[in-house]
């Protein structure tokens, strides 16, 4: 495996606090975002994600004050998503200190905004997130969900990933609704299918429960390993995870 592997803790935000749910519901508190960000930078995380999980559903922009406060203490590339619906809202988040933005529901509703953002900021600033769930009637067996995993779209997840990849996006972030917070392992078939269909780097997201799950995700084709609850609640610590993956022969950042 020559591709370098990055570890990316994810701060899901609600009302200015870090929270964590299971299957996108049953939300519980996991701390202050600034303190979490500081701790993850100190622990050797390679990247950090912050997702304002209710911005889209509440039809409001991302909390820029939180982005700015987290950016001040963050020493690693920092991606922000949630409520980013056009070039202006993306610019506001980048101006608040984010290194990259992630867009999901808005990108699905109006794919041309992906092209607009790439043209405005450069592809390296743009990540497209895709929430997916199992649907046997889809060609790939997976359907795209939007609005924080609440709304099924009737679109095939792998076909949508291919379309996104065509815009030159360097990173695609699929999250399995079935896996989210469940700690039962990443949804490997989704990772495998997207990695095979796209030239973008694929993020493994949703379901990490033990160190083997991270290794399995890399074997399936992911190069960025995102997790939340196992890191927030210290079930797995990042230095320990990196050592484990290196012992498995992986090129870890």
Secondary structure, DSSP 8 states (H G I E B T S, - for coil): --S-BEEEEEEEEETTEEEEEETTEEEEEEEEHHHHHHHHHHHT-SEEEEEETTTTTTT----HHHHHHHHHH--SEEEEESS--SHHHHHHHHHTT-SEEEE-HHHHH-THHHHHHHHHH-GGGEEEEEEEEE-TTSTTSEEEEETTTTEEEEEEHHHHHHHHHTTT-SEEEEEETTTTTT-S---HHHHHHHHHH-SSEEEEES---SHHHHHHHHHHT-SEEEESHHHHTTSS-HHHHHHHHHHTT--B-
